[in-house]
């Protein structure tokens, strides 16, 4: 769910508070404190009100979402953040079990531990390009999460960040990203290589997925901001069958491409371009 500039302007003009957005009860949040850390209690809105929210929209101007701000907002289905957000602290959205749509700020730099823990219904996440750090257990128990492409600027992924994401099978991480312990513990991907025991072995293996010569297309399709021309050239050289060839994890290049939120080319586009070139058509 993407908000247009016109919609943002209308939302800002109405101001913060609780209202309706696209037929759903919505909190339009301006950064005011919703959680008293010292007394460990909610402020402004009581438990019943928090449970009525289906959408949370973080308004322009908010830079930090503090610890436990939206913890246990059970019925929220959509979270949309303005691009001013740079930091999501510990437990900020943990146990928001019903979330199916997440639009993160493109300028986000930091995600704290347990920030999105137990988001059971979230199938995929497009992490922001400027993300620098993901702390411990941040996405633990995101049970429907199947793929993650880590942006190239991400410097650190903390212990257990994606642990217990039981369906996570595609995990692409830059070579310079420092990985903590048990980053993908108890995931579908990790279960394929249960023989690896030491964290150093696991982390080395993670970074070397698709590093074989025969995995050139897989590597291109799973990369951050994949190069369309490069992908087309590889398919032109190797043939269309290369899209359906499995790597050592049993994943095809086509599956990587489909799961990659940074890709702006599809398998259909590749096939159509390939056919046009085969019949001698000029393709830009």
C-alpha positions, -999 to +999 in steps of 0.1 A: +000+000+000+017+032-012+005+067-002+007+094-029+020+129-023-016+142-025-027+117+002+002+126+024-008+163+022-044+155+031-033+134+061-009+160+074-036+187+071-060+167+092-034+162+118-026+134+142-051+112+161-074+083+154-095+083+123-104+063+092-081+054+062-095+034+033-123+022+055-101+010+084-096+024+119-063+042+118-038+058+141-021+088+125+009+091+147+030+122+151+057+108+174+042+116+208+050+092+236+026+062+238+045+042+264+058+052+298+091+032+303+094+040+340+059+030+350+056+004+322+022+015+311+004+029+280-003+066+279-029+086+258-046+055+244-058+026+266-056-011+257-091-012+242-083+017+218-050+002+208-067-031+199-091-012+176-064+000+152-061-017+119-036+007+103-007+027+117+005+056+097+037+073+110+035+109+099+062+130+082+086+145+107+089+115+129+125+102+131+125+077+159+099+050+169+108+044+206+109+011+224+075-008+227+055+021+211+032-003+192+039-035+211+010-059+212-013-040+188-028-073+179-052-062+151-030-039+130-029-052+094-009-024+077+020-002+088+031+028+066+060+050+076+070+084+063+105+086+048+117+108+078+119+077+100+155+067+106+154+045+137+130+017+150+139+008+185+136-025+205+101-042+206+086-012+187+061-034+167+066-068+184+037-092+186+016-073+160+006-107+147-019-097+120+003-074+099+003-083+062+016-051+047+047-032+058+060+000+041+093+010+057+109+044+054+135+045+026+158+064+050+157+039+078+191+033+093+185+011+124+161-017+134+164-027+171+161-062+186+127-078+186+113-048+167+091-070+144+091-102+164+062-126+157+047-109+127+030-141+117+013-130+085+040-109+068+051-128+037+079-105+025+097-073+034+114-047+012+142-034+035+152+002+029+183+009+009+199+030+037+195+004+064+227+002+084+219-022+112+194-049+122+197-058+159+192-091+178+159-111+171+144-082+152+123-104+129+122-136+150+091-158+145+079-141+113+063-174+103+053-166+067+084-148+057+099-167+028+127-144+014+150-116+025+174-095+003+197-075+026+206-040+012+243-035+004+247-007+031+237-030+060+268-033+082+255-056+110+228-083+115+225-092+151+221-126+168+189-145+159+176-117+137+156-140+114+156-171+137+125-192+138+112-178+105+102-213+096+095-207+059+125-185+051+144-201+022+159-172+003+185-152+022+209-130+003+235-109+023+264-087+012+299-101+017+308-071+040+279-075+064+289-088+098+266-117+109+258-125+145+250-159+160+221-180+149+209-154+123+188-180+104+184-206+131+154-229+126+146-216+092+138-237+061+171-227+046+191-237+077+173-271+079+189-280+045+223-279+061+218-291+097+253-306+097+268-271+101+273-264+138+297-235+143+284-200+137+315-192+117+308-222+094+271-212+090+279-175+083+306-184+057+281-208+040+254-181+039+277-156+022+289-182-003+255-193-015+254-189-054+292-182-055+298-212-079+305-204-115+273-223-126+252-200-103+259-168-122+222-163-131+211-171-095+236-146-082+224-119-106+187-125-098+191-125-060+214-094-058+205-060-044+193-038-073+198-065-100+211-054-134+185-061-160+209-061-190+233-085-172+204-109-165+193-108-201+228-114-213+232-145-191+199-159-203+209-152-239+241-172-234+227-201-213+192-204-228+158-201-212+163-234-193+188-215-170+158-198-154+145-231-142+178-246-132+181-253-094+211-243-073+225-264-044+195-253-023+170-264-048+160-228-058+158-216-094+169-183-107+133-175-116+123-180-080+150-157-068+139-130-093+102-134-082+112-130-046+135-101-050+117-069-040+144-048-057+140-063-091+122-044-119+123-072-144+101-103-146+105-138-160+079-130-186+098-099-197+130-120-200+113-146-221+097-121-244+130-103-249+148-136-255+123-146-282+124-113-300+162-115-301+160-151-315+138-140-344+161-111-351+142-082-337+161-052-323+156-049-286+167-018-267 
